[in-house]
């Protein structure tokens, strides 16, 4: 057992990780609902579950304790008052207009066990689940083709985004899109009311009710003193500044490095184009190197944030900040632009490091995997024909909670 949150690197031996096995919520995806629920395709659930189970089995085989979202959230909801507050907040974030419908959903959920409640919320509450509901609203007369009164959460198997464990604390993120915002509420209650997940010593750097969006795929813990954040399609400047102020004023971290990456779905988060795989090695998508702008945030003696532009090359920046003679950037797809674009779309740069120089990747990204192997990286692959349809790789599908400390950085 490795209790509590402790995560001071991207590469230290992974002890505990938070996952979500895809469930019934994935079957809510249709051509009509994909855009609303942020998918480009419809995964086949049975195969996606089999692939995810192999991911979890591989982690356990490497001495990683696997936690699951439903179970850890359910532990937090044992108390009736906590459960009632949780349901009210979940309904509040679901944009339900009718007061009568809110009451009906509340009754339905509160009659379930904590485990079943969490499962139903993730899967989505359907009109049919509630029976006949008279709300006294115009909605009673309107025929609604959409079957859900509370949307499902098919993106939850990408557990990296709702939160990030940083040092001895946690971010509980204000997600960019309403479709994903409720996912962070599960983590909030897990953190506040589940002592198996977090200890009293663990701190919070960001909250779901913050005013600006920030997502976990944009947060990389590069050393005990430095965190990298991507300014991306889904993480805002104001969110980065608020997070930086909390982290730098309340922890031993000294600086935040900001990577300004292209604002498009292909480059959704920083970890889709850049990850750390060893003390001195990183994967990177070559298309971001040319236009990449990098900035540094530190805390001044006056308690105010200081900002500066970094003009060094990425290699020089990383080697300098990590105190290394040199670093190696392993370019996704090698020198082949077509291979790089194909494998980046299937998250070739989205590696999960489970120990220094040991990573989990999708087996489909064979060009990048071969390059990693040639650079001395141990590559553990998992199948991904269905999981990859959600546009996220092994790093996206995992929220490290506890890692061993490493020497040197």
PyMOL commands that set and color helices and strands:
alter all, ss='L'
color gray80, all
select helices_A, chain A and resi 24-28+45-61+69-76+80-92+99-110+114-123+127-130+138-140+154-157+178-181+183-193+216-218+237-250+265-267+270-272+286-288+314-322+337-345+366-374+387-390
alter helices_A, ss='H'
color red, helices_A
select strands_A, chain A and resi 14-19+65-68+125-126+148-150+163-166+169-172+203-206+219-221+226-231+255-260+274-278+281-284+293-299+305-310+328-331+352-355+358-362+378-382+399-403
alter strands_A, ss='S'
color yellow, strands_A
deselect
rebuild
show_as cartoon
